[in-house]
Amino acid sequence: MRSEDQIKRKLHELSRQRDLLVSRMPADQSAGNPQVDRIEDMILMLEWVLDQPSGSYHV
């Protein structure tokens, strides 16, 4: 299991990678780009791990 600090570092690293990748490509190509989409998916997963939803799906 990863520590919260490790997850935050990875989240920051992925955000920098996404920003660098987007800055290198024309504005019209960044939307729908598979690399950008994959990085954004990983970012969303890590954010979910940090802020897990509370409650129960099965009531």
CHARMM-style PDB file with segment names, atoms N, HN, CA, C and O in Angstrom:
ATOM      1  N   MET     1       0.844  -1.176   0.000  1.00  0.00      PROA
ATOM      2  CA  MET     1       0.000   0.000   0.000  1.00  0.00      PROA
ATOM      3  C   MET     1       0.887   1.235   0.000  1.00  0.00      PROA
ATOM      4  O   MET     1       1.864   1.308   0.745  1.00  0.00      PROA
ATOM      5  N   ARG     2       0.550   2.180  -0.819  1.00  0.00      PROA
ATOM      6  HN  ARG     2      -0.244   2.121  -1.424  1.00  0.00      PROA
ATOM      7  CA  ARG     2       1.311   3.425  -0.919  1.00  0.00      PROA
ATOM      8  C   ARG     2       0.882   4.404   0.161  1.00  0.00      PROA
ATOM      9  O   ARG     2      -0.277   4.435   0.573  1.00  0.00      PROA
ATOM     10  N   SER     3       1.844   5.202   0.607  1.00  0.00      PROA
ATOM     11  HN  SER     3       2.786   5.176   0.272  1.00  0.00      PROA
ATOM     12  CA  SER     3       1.514   6.220   1.604  1.00  0.00      PROA
ATOM     13  C   SER     3       0.865   7.410   0.899  1.00  0.00      PROA
ATOM     14  O   SER     3       0.962   7.557  -0.319  1.00  0.00      PROA
ATOM     15  N   GLU     4       0.213   8.241   1.678  1.00  0.00      PROA
ATOM     16  HN  GLU     4       0.134   8.122   2.668  1.00  0.00      PROA
ATOM     17  CA  GLU     4      -0.453   9.412   1.121  1.00  0.00      PROA
ATOM     18  C   GLU     4       0.554  10.344   0.444  1.00  0.00      PROA
ATOM     19  O   GLU     4       0.257  10.930  -0.597  1.00  0.00      PROA
ATOM     20  N   ASP     5       1.734  10.478   1.031  1.00  0.00      PROA
ATOM     21  HN  ASP     5       1.975  10.002   1.877  1.00  0.00      PROA
ATOM     22  CA  ASP     5       2.767  11.331   0.437  1.00  0.00      PROA
ATOM     23  C   ASP     5       3.240  10.792  -0.910  1.00  0.00      PROA
ATOM     24  O   ASP     5       3.475  11.567  -1.837  1.00  0.00      PROA
ATOM     25  N   GLN     6       3.380   9.467  -1.027  1.00  0.00      PROA
ATOM     26  HN  GLN     6       3.189   8.838  -0.274  1.00  0.00      PROA
ATOM     27  CA  GLN     6       3.786   8.871  -2.294  1.00  0.00      PROA
ATOM     28  C   GLN     6       2.730   9.117  -3.369  1.00  0.00      PROA
ATOM     29  O   GLN     6       3.068   9.405  -4.517  1.00  0.00      PROA
ATOM     30  N   ILE     7       1.481   9.008  -3.008  1.00  0.00      PROA
ATOM     31  HN  ILE     7       1.207   8.775  -2.075  1.00  0.00      PROA
ATOM     32  CA  ILE     7       0.387   9.231  -3.959  1.00  0.00      PROA
ATOM     33  C   ILE     7       0.366  10.688  -4.404  1.00  0.00      PROA
ATOM     34  O   ILE     7       0.170  10.982  -5.583  1.00  0.00      PROA
ATOM     35  N   LYS     8       0.568  11.603  -3.450  1.00  0.00      PROA
ATOM     36  HN  LYS     8       0.727  11.364  -2.491  1.00  0.00      PROA
ATOM     37  CA  LYS     8       0.586  13.025  -3.793  1.00  0.00      PROA
ATOM     38  C   LYS     8       1.748  13.365  -4.714  1.00  0.00      PROA
ATOM     39  O   LYS     8       1.597  14.168  -5.635  1.00  0.00      PROA
ATOM     40  N   ARG     9       2.923  12.753  -4.468  1.00  0.00      PROA
ATOM     41  HN  ARG     9       3.047  12.101  -3.720  1.00  0.00      PROA
ATOM     42  CA  ARG     9       4.077  12.987  -5.344  1.00  0.00      PROA
ATOM     43  C   ARG     9       3.794  12.486  -6.753  1.00  0.00      PROA
ATOM     44  O   ARG     9       4.112  13.165  -7.729  1.00  0.00      PROA
ATOM     45  N   LYS    10       3.201  11.306  -6.863  1.00  0.00      PROA
ATOM     46  HN  LYS    10       2.942  10.754  -6.070  1.00  0.00      PROA
ATOM     47  CA  LYS    10       2.874  10.752  -8.184  1.00  0.00      PROA
ATOM     48  C   LYS    10       1.828  11.620  -8.877  1.00  0.00      PROA
ATOM     49  O   LYS    10       1.911  11.843 -10.084  1.00  0.00      PROA
ATOM     50  N   LEU    11       0.866  12.101  -8.139  1.00  0.00      PROA
ATOM     51  HN  LEU    11       0.798  11.920  -7.158  1.00  0.00      PROA
ATOM     52  CA  LEU    11      -0.167  12.980  -8.683  1.00  0.00      PROA
ATOM     53  C   LEU    11       0.470  14.260  -9.227  1.00  0.00      PROA
ATOM     54  O   LEU    11       0.121  14.714 -10.317  1.00  0.00      PROA
ATOM     55  N   HSD    12       1.390  14.833  -8.482  1.00  0.00      PROA
ATOM     56  HN  HSD    12       1.674  14.464  -7.597  1.00  0.00      PROA
ATOM     57  CA  HSD    12       2.090  16.038  -8.920  1.00  0.00      PROA
ATOM     58  C   HSD    12       2.929  15.756 -10.170  1.00  0.00      PROA
ATOM     59  O   HSD    12       2.950  16.561 -11.101  1.00  0.00      PROA
ATOM     60  N   GLU    13       3.616  14.616 -10.185  1.00  0.00      PROA
ATOM     61  HN  GLU    13       3.598  13.963  -9.428  1.00  0.00      PROA
ATOM     62  CA  GLU    13       4.436  14.222 -11.337  1.00  0.00      PROA
ATOM     63  C   GLU    13       3.575  14.064 -12.594  1.00  0.00      PROA
ATOM     64  O   GLU    13       3.944  14.537 -13.668  1.00  0.00      PROA
ATOM     65  N   LEU    14       2.438  13.403 -12.454  1.00  0.00      PROA
ATOM     66  HN  LEU    14       2.138  13.018 -11.581  1.00  0.00      PROA
ATOM     67  CA  LEU    14       1.552  13.213 -13.608  1.00  0.00      PROA
ATOM     68  C   LEU    14       0.972  14.541 -14.096  1.00  0.00      PROA
ATOM     69  O   LEU    14       0.807  14.742 -15.300  1.00  0.00      PROA
ATOM     70  N   SER    15       0.667  15.432 -13.178  1.00  0.00      PROA
ATOM     71  HN  SER    15       0.801  15.268 -12.201  1.00  0.00      PROA
ATOM     72  CA  SER    15       0.159  16.743 -13.563  1.00  0.00      PROA
ATOM     73  C   SER    15       1.206  17.511 -14.362  1.00  0.00      PROA
ATOM     74  O   SER    15       0.881  18.156 -15.359  1.00  0.00      PROA
ATOM     75  N   ARG    16       2.461  17.443 -13.926  1.00  0.00      PROA
ATOM     76  HN  ARG    16       2.726  16.919 -13.116  1.00  0.00      PROA
ATOM     77  CA  ARG    16       3.536  18.104 -14.670  1.00  0.00      PROA
ATOM     78  C   ARG    16       3.709  17.482 -16.048  1.00  0.00      PROA
ATOM     79  O   ARG    16       3.908  18.199 -17.029  1.00  0.00      PROA
ATOM     80  N   GLN    17       3.636  16.149 -16.138  1.00  0.00      PROA
ATOM     81  HN  GLN    17       3.475  15.566 -15.342  1.00  0.00      PROA
ATOM     82  CA  GLN    17       3.756  15.469 -17.430  1.00  0.00      PROA
ATOM     83  C   GLN    17       2.641  15.906 -18.370  1.00  0.00      PROA
ATOM     84  O   GLN    17       2.884  16.181 -19.545  1.00  0.00      PROA
ATOM     85  N   ARG    18       1.416  15.969 -17.851  1.00  0.00      PROA
ATOM     86  HN  ARG    18       1.219  15.746 -16.896  1.00  0.00      PROA
ATOM     87  CA  ARG    18       0.273  16.388 -18.669  1.00  0.00      PROA
ATOM     88  C   ARG    18       0.457  17.827 -19.152  1.00  0.00      PROA
ATOM     89  O   ARG    18       0.243  18.120 -20.328  1.00  0.00      PROA
ATOM     90  N   ASP    19       0.848  18.713 -18.255  1.00  0.00      PROA
ATOM     91  HN  ASP    19       1.022  18.474 -17.300  1.00  0.00      PROA
ATOM     92  CA  ASP    19       1.039  20.116 -18.623  1.00  0.00      PROA
ATOM     93  C   ASP    19       2.133  20.272 -19.666  1.00  0.00      PROA
ATOM     94  O   ASP    19       1.987  21.060 -20.600  1.00  0.00      PROA
ATOM     95  N   LEU    20       3.226  19.535 -19.520  1.00  0.00      PROA
ATOM     96  HN  LEU    20       3.344  18.896 -18.760  1.00  0.00      PROA
ATOM     97  CA  LEU    20       4.320  19.591 -20.481  1.00  0.00      PROA
ATOM     98  C   LEU    20       3.870  19.068 -21.836  1.00  0.00      PROA
ATOM     99  O   LEU    20       4.174  19.659 -22.872  1.00  0.00      PROA
ATOM    100  N   LEU    21       3.151  17.966 -21.822  1.00  0.00      PROA
ATOM    101  HN  LEU    21       2.904  17.486 -20.981  1.00  0.00      PROA
ATOM    102  CA  LEU    21       2.662  17.373 -23.067  1.00  0.00      PROA
ATOM    103  C   LEU    21       1.694  18.305 -23.783  1.00  0.00      PROA
ATOM    104  O   LEU    21       1.774  18.469 -25.000  1.00  0.00      PROA
ATOM    105  N   VAL    22       0.789  18.910 -23.044  1.00  0.00      PROA
ATOM    106  HN  VAL    22       0.724  18.777 -22.055  1.00  0.00      PROA
ATOM    107  CA  VAL    22      -0.193  19.825 -23.632  1.00  0.00      PROA
ATOM    108  C   VAL    22       0.498  21.078 -24.162  1.00  0.00      PROA
ATOM    109  O   VAL    22       0.111  21.601 -25.207  1.00  0.00      PROA
ATOM    110  N   SER    23       1.508  21.560 -23.458  1.00  0.00      PROA
ATOM    111  HN  SER    23       1.822  21.135 -22.609  1.00  0.00      PROA
ATOM    112  CA  SER    23       2.188  22.780 -23.902  1.00  0.00      PROA
ATOM    113  C   SER    23       2.980  22.568 -25.186  1.00  0.00      PROA
ATOM    114  O   SER    23       3.232  23.523 -25.921  1.00  0.00      PROA
ATOM    115  N   ARG    24       3.373  21.336 -25.464  1.00  0.00      PROA
ATOM    116  HN  ARG    24       3.168  20.560 -24.868  1.00  0.00      PROA
ATOM    117  CA  ARG    24       4.155  21.031 -26.667  1.00  0.00      PROA
ATOM    118  C   ARG    24       3.302  20.831 -27.909  1.00  0.00      PROA
ATOM    119  O   ARG    24       3.831  20.844 -29.020  1.00  0.00      PROA
ATOM    120  N   MET    25       2.015  20.651 -27.755  1.00  0.00      PROA
ATOM    121  HN  MET    25       1.584  20.641 -26.852  1.00  0.00      PROA
ATOM    122  CA  MET    25       1.174  20.385 -28.920  1.00  0.00      PROA
ATOM    123  C   MET    25       0.236  21.559 -29.180  1.00  0.00      PROA
ATOM    124  O   MET    25      -0.104  22.313 -28.267  1.00  0.00      PROA
ATOM    125  N   PRO    26      -0.175  21.702 -30.433  1.00  0.00      PROA
ATOM    126  CA  PRO    26      -1.148  22.766 -30.747  1.00  0.00      PROA
ATOM    127  C   PRO    26      -2.433  22.581 -29.946  1.00  0.00      PROA
ATOM    128  O   PRO    26      -2.790  21.462 -29.578  1.00  0.00      PROA
ATOM    129  N   ALA    27      -3.120  23.683 -29.683  1.00  0.00      PROA
ATOM    130  HN  ALA    27      -2.830  24.592 -29.983  1.00  0.00      PROA
ATOM    131  CA  ALA    27      -4.316  23.662 -28.835  1.00  0.00      PROA
ATOM    132  C   ALA    27      -5.385  22.705 -29.352  1.00  0.00      PROA
ATOM    133  O   ALA    27      -6.065  22.053 -28.560  1.00  0.00      PROA
ATOM    134  N   ASP    28      -5.537  22.615 -30.650  1.00  0.00      PROA
ATOM    135  HN  ASP    28      -4.984  23.145 -31.294  1.00  0.00      PROA
ATOM    136  CA  ASP    28      -6.594  21.764 -31.201  1.00  0.00      PROA
ATOM    137  C   ASP    28      -6.254  20.277 -31.111  1.00  0.00      PROA
ATOM    138  O   ASP    28      -7.152  19.445 -31.244  1.00  0.00      PROA
ATOM    139  N   GLN    29      -4.996  19.917 -30.890  1.00  0.00      PROA
ATOM    140  HN  GLN    29      -4.267  20.593 -30.782  1.00  0.00      PROA
ATOM    141  CA  GLN    29      -4.618  18.507 -30.816  1.00  0.00      PROA
ATOM    142  C   GLN    29      -4.637  17.955 -29.397  1.00  0.00      PROA
ATOM    143  O   GLN    29      -4.666  16.738 -29.215  1.00  0.00      PROA
ATOM    144  N   SER    30      -4.622  18.824 -28.387  1.00  0.00      PROA
ATOM    145  HN  SER    30      -4.598  19.813 -28.535  1.00  0.00      PROA
ATOM    146  CA  SER    30      -4.552  18.321 -27.012  1.00  0.00      PROA
ATOM    147  C   SER    30      -5.850  17.642 -26.575  1.00  0.00      PROA
ATOM    148  O   SER    30      -5.821  16.701 -25.782  1.00  0.00      PROA
ATOM    149  N   ALA    31      -6.978  18.112 -27.085  1.00  0.00      PROA
ATOM    150  HN  ALA    31      -7.002  18.876 -27.729  1.00  0.00      PROA
ATOM    151  CA  ALA    31      -8.267  17.503 -26.744  1.00  0.00      PROA
ATOM    152  C   ALA    31      -8.404  16.170 -27.487  1.00  0.00      PROA
ATOM    153  O   ALA    31      -8.293  16.118 -28.712  1.00  0.00      PROA
ATOM    154  N   GLY    32      -8.643  15.120 -26.746  1.00  0.00      PROA
ATOM    155  HN  GLY    32      -8.734  15.162 -25.751  1.00  0.00      PROA
ATOM    156  CA  GLY    32      -8.832  13.804 -27.355  1.00  0.00      PROA
ATOM    157  C   GLY    32      -7.545  13.075 -27.666  1.00  0.00      PROA
ATOM    158  O   GLY    32      -7.573  12.009 -28.281  1.00  0.00      PROA
ATOM    159  N   ASN    33      -6.418  13.626 -27.256  1.00  0.00      PROA
ATOM    160  HN  ASN    33      -6.396  14.493 -26.757  1.00  0.00      PROA
ATOM    161  CA  ASN    33      -5.140  12.960 -27.482  1.00  0.00      PROA
ATOM    162  C   ASN    33      -5.051  11.759 -26.546  1.00  0.00      PROA
ATOM    163  O   ASN    33      -5.297  11.903 -25.349  1.00  0.00      PROA
ATOM    164  N   PRO    34      -4.706  10.581 -27.059  1.00  0.00      PROA
ATOM    165  CA  PRO    34      -4.687   9.378 -26.213  1.00  0.00      PROA
ATOM    166  C   PRO    34      -3.706   9.466 -25.039  1.00  0.00      PROA
ATOM    167  O   PRO    34      -4.005   8.969 -23.954  1.00  0.00      PROA
ATOM    168  N   GLN    35      -2.543  10.090 -25.239  1.00  0.00      PROA
ATOM    169  HN  GLN    35      -2.300  10.495 -26.120  1.00  0.00      PROA
ATOM    170  CA  GLN    35      -1.572  10.210 -24.142  1.00  0.00      PROA
ATOM    171  C   GLN    35      -2.116  11.120 -23.040  1.00  0.00      PROA
ATOM    172  O   GLN    35      -2.016  10.801 -21.856  1.00  0.00      PROA
ATOM    173  N   VAL    36      -2.691  12.249 -23.439  1.00  0.00      PROA
ATOM    174  HN  VAL    36      -2.773  12.508 -24.402  1.00  0.00      PROA
ATOM    175  CA  VAL    36      -3.252  13.182 -22.459  1.00  0.00      PROA
ATOM    176  C   VAL    36      -4.417  12.517 -21.735  1.00  0.00      PROA
ATOM    177  O   VAL    36      -4.545  12.637 -20.517  1.00  0.00      PROA
ATOM    178  N   ASP    37      -5.262  11.821 -22.480  1.00  0.00      PROA
ATOM    179  HN  ASP    37      -5.158  11.724 -23.469  1.00  0.00      PROA
ATOM    180  CA  ASP    37      -6.407  11.128 -21.867  1.00  0.00      PROA
ATOM    181  C   ASP    37      -5.951  10.087 -20.852  1.00  0.00      PROA
ATOM    182  O   ASP    37      -6.541   9.969 -19.778  1.00  0.00      PROA
ATOM    183  N   ARG    38      -4.900   9.329 -21.186  1.00  0.00      PROA
ATOM    184  HN  ARG    38      -4.421   9.425 -22.058  1.00  0.00      PROA
ATOM    185  CA  ARG    38      -4.408   8.294 -20.281  1.00  0.00      PROA
ATOM    186  C   ARG    38      -3.858   8.914 -18.998  1.00  0.00      PROA
ATOM    187  O   ARG    38      -4.119   8.416 -17.903  1.00  0.00      PROA
ATOM    188  N   ILE    39      -3.097   9.999 -19.133  1.00  0.00      PROA
ATOM    189  HN  ILE    39      -2.885  10.404 -20.023  1.00  0.00      PROA
ATOM    190  CA  ILE    39      -2.548  10.669 -17.956  1.00  0.00      PROA
ATOM    191  C   ILE    39      -3.676  11.238 -17.103  1.00  0.00      PROA
ATOM    192  O   ILE    39      -3.633  11.136 -15.877  1.00  0.00      PROA
ATOM    193  N   GLU    40      -4.678  11.833 -17.733  1.00  0.00      PROA
ATOM    194  HN  GLU    40      -4.712  11.916 -18.729  1.00  0.00      PROA
ATOM    195  CA  GLU    40      -5.807  12.379 -16.977  1.00  0.00      PROA
ATOM    196  C   GLU    40      -6.585  11.280 -16.257  1.00  0.00      PROA
ATOM    197  O   GLU    40      -7.066  11.491 -15.144  1.00  0.00      PROA
ATOM    198  N   ASP    41      -6.712  10.111 -16.879  1.00  0.00      PROA
ATOM    199  HN  ASP    41      -6.321   9.939 -17.784  1.00  0.00      PROA
ATOM    200  CA  ASP    41      -7.359   8.979 -16.203  1.00  0.00      PROA
ATOM    201  C   ASP    41      -6.578   8.555 -14.958  1.00  0.00      PROA
ATOM    202  O   ASP    41      -7.166   8.276 -13.913  1.00  0.00      PROA
ATOM    203  N   MET    42      -5.244   8.510 -15.080  1.00  0.00      PROA
ATOM    204  HN  MET    42      -4.766   8.737 -15.929  1.00  0.00      PROA
ATOM    205  CA  MET    42      -4.421   8.133 -13.931  1.00  0.00      PROA
ATOM    206  C   MET    42      -4.545   9.178 -12.822  1.00  0.00      PROA
ATOM    207  O   MET    42      -4.596   8.834 -11.642  1.00  0.00      PROA
ATOM    208  N   ILE    43      -4.591  10.460 -13.210  1.00  0.00      PROA
ATOM    209  HN  ILE    43      -4.549  10.740 -14.169  1.00  0.00      PROA
ATOM    210  CA  ILE    43      -4.751  11.530 -12.228  1.00  0.00      PROA
ATOM    211  C   ILE    43      -6.079  11.377 -11.495  1.00  0.00      PROA
ATOM    212  O   ILE    43      -6.133  11.504 -10.272  1.00  0.00      PROA
ATOM    213  N   LEU    44      -7.150  11.106 -12.239  1.00  0.00      PROA
ATOM    214  HN  LEU    44      -7.106  11.003 -13.233  1.00  0.00      PROA
ATOM    215  CA  LEU    44      -8.461  10.932 -11.608  1.00  0.00      PROA
ATOM    216  C   LEU    44      -8.475   9.756 -10.631  1.00  0.00      PROA
ATOM    217  O   LEU    44      -9.076   9.839  -9.560  1.00  0.00      PROA
ATOM    218  N   MET    45      -7.808   8.661 -11.007  1.00  0.00      PROA
ATOM    219  HN  MET    45      -7.320   8.594 -11.877  1.00  0.00      PROA
ATOM    220  CA  MET    45      -7.751   7.503 -10.112  1.00  0.00      PROA
ATOM    221  C   MET    45      -7.011   7.835  -8.822  1.00  0.00      PROA
ATOM    222  O   MET    45      -7.442   7.448  -7.736  1.00  0.00      PROA
ATOM    223  N   LEU    46      -5.900   8.549  -8.943  1.00  0.00      PROA
ATOM    224  HN  LEU    46      -5.549   8.864  -9.825  1.00  0.00      PROA
ATOM    225  CA  LEU    46      -5.134   8.912  -7.750  1.00  0.00      PROA
ATOM    226  C   LEU    46      -5.912   9.890  -6.873  1.00  0.00      PROA
ATOM    227  O   LEU    46      -5.871   9.798  -5.646  1.00  0.00      PROA
ATOM    228  N   GLU    47      -6.617  10.822  -7.501  1.00  0.00      PROA
ATOM    229  HN  GLU    47      -6.651  10.897  -8.497  1.00  0.00      PROA
ATOM    230  CA  GLU    47      -7.442  11.748  -6.717  1.00  0.00      PROA
ATOM    231  C   GLU    47      -8.540  10.990  -5.982  1.00  0.00      PROA
ATOM    232  O   GLU    47      -8.874  11.319  -4.844  1.00  0.00      PROA
ATOM    233  N   TRP    48      -9.098   9.979  -6.631  1.00  0.00      PROA
ATOM    234  HN  TRP    48      -8.827   9.711  -7.556  1.00  0.00      PROA
ATOM    235  CA  TRP    48     -10.136   9.174  -5.992  1.00  0.00      PROA
ATOM    236  C   TRP    48      -9.563   8.434  -4.784  1.00  0.00      PROA
ATOM    237  O   TRP    48     -10.222   8.326  -3.750  1.00  0.00      PROA
ATOM    238  N   VAL    49      -8.336   7.924  -4.915  1.00  0.00      PROA
ATOM    239  HN  VAL    49      -7.801   8.012  -5.755  1.00  0.00      PROA
ATOM    240  CA  VAL    49      -7.699   7.210  -3.809  1.00  0.00      PROA
ATOM    241  C   VAL    49      -7.496   8.151  -2.624  1.00  0.00      PROA
ATOM    242  O   VAL    49      -7.703   7.764  -1.474  1.00  0.00      PROA
ATOM    243  N   LEU    50      -7.089   9.393  -2.911  1.00  0.00      PROA
ATOM    244  HN  LEU    50      -6.921   9.707  -3.845  1.00  0.00      PROA
ATOM    245  CA  LEU    50      -6.869  10.357  -1.829  1.00  0.00      PROA
ATOM    246  C   LEU    50      -8.171  10.795  -1.178  1.00  0.00      PROA
ATOM    247  O   LEU    50      -8.221  11.000   0.035  1.00  0.00      PROA
ATOM    248  N   ASP    51      -9.220  10.938  -1.971  1.00  0.00      PROA
ATOM    249  HN  ASP    51      -9.179  10.772  -2.957  1.00  0.00      PROA
ATOM    250  CA  ASP    51     -10.506  11.431  -1.471  1.00  0.00      PROA
ATOM    251  C   ASP    51     -11.598  10.403  -1.720  1.00  0.00      PROA
ATOM    252  O   ASP    51     -12.557  10.664  -2.447  1.00  0.00      PROA
ATOM    253  N   GLN    52     -11.446   9.241  -1.115  1.00  0.00      PROA
ATOM    254  HN  GLN    52     -10.667   9.030  -0.525  1.00  0.00      PROA
ATOM    255  CA  GLN    52     -12.404   8.161  -1.326  1.00  0.00      PROA
ATOM    256  C   GLN    52     -13.807   8.625  -0.909  1.00  0.00      PROA
ATOM    257  O   GLN    52     -13.981   9.298   0.107  1.00  0.00      PROA
ATOM    258  N   PRO    53     -14.790   8.249  -1.716  1.00  0.00      PROA
ATOM    259  CA  PRO    53     -16.154   8.623  -1.351  1.00  0.00      PROA
ATOM    260  C   PRO    53     -16.569   7.957  -0.041  1.00  0.00      PROA
ATOM    261  O   PRO    53     -16.195   6.818   0.240  1.00  0.00      PROA
ATOM    262  N   SER    54     -17.334   8.674   0.737  1.00  0.00      PROA
ATOM    263  HN  SER    54     -17.638   9.599   0.509  1.00  0.00      PROA
ATOM    264  CA  SER    54     -17.824   8.099   1.985  1.00  0.00      PROA
ATOM    265  C   SER    54     -19.233   7.580   1.774  1.00  0.00      PROA
ATOM    266  O   SER    54     -19.912   7.963   0.820  1.00  0.00      PROA
ATOM    267  N   GLY    55     -19.654   6.735   2.640  1.00  0.00      PROA
ATOM    268  HN  GLY    55     -19.103   6.424   3.415  1.00  0.00      PROA
ATOM    269  CA  GLY    55     -20.984   6.176   2.517  1.00  0.00      PROA
ATOM    270  C   GLY    55     -20.942   4.787   1.903  1.00  0.00      PROA
ATOM    271  O   GLY    55     -19.880   4.206   1.682  1.00  0.00      PROA
ATOM    272  N   SER    56     -22.120   4.287   1.641  1.00  0.00      PROA
ATOM    273  HN  SER    56     -22.983   4.759   1.821  1.00  0.00      PROA
ATOM    274  CA  SER    56     -22.233   2.926   1.110  1.00  0.00      PROA
ATOM    275  C   SER    56     -23.071   2.949  -0.162  1.00  0.00      PROA
ATOM    276  O   SER    56     -24.061   3.674  -0.263  1.00  0.00      PROA
ATOM    277  N   TYR    57     -22.657   2.151  -1.113  1.00  0.00      PROA
ATOM    278  HN  TYR    57     -21.853   1.563  -1.030  1.00  0.00      PROA
ATOM    279  CA  TYR    57     -23.444   2.023  -2.331  1.00  0.00      PROA
ATOM    280  C   TYR    57     -24.596   1.065  -2.144  1.00  0.00      PROA
ATOM    281  O   TYR    57     -25.564   1.094  -2.904  1.00  0.00      PROA
ATOM    282  N   HSD    58     -24.501   0.213  -1.136  1.00  0.00      PROA
ATOM    283  HN  HSD    58     -23.715   0.189  -0.518  1.00  0.00      PROA
ATOM    284  CA  HSD    58     -25.531  -0.786  -0.864  1.00  0.00      PROA
ATOM    285  C   HSD    58     -26.192  -0.448   0.474  1.00  0.00      PROA
ATOM    286  O   HSD    58     -25.632  -0.707   1.539  1.00  0.00      PROA
ATOM    287  N   VAL    59     -27.343   0.110   0.403  1.00  0.00      PROA
ATOM    288  HN  VAL    59     -27.798   0.320  -0.463  1.00  0.00      PROA
ATOM    289  CA  VAL    59     -28.028   0.535   1.632  1.00  0.00      PROA
ATOM    290  C   VAL    59     -28.968  -0.554   2.094  1.00  0.00      PROA
ATOM    291  OT1 VAL    59     -29.642  -0.398   3.112  1.00  0.00      PROA
TER     292      VAL     59
END
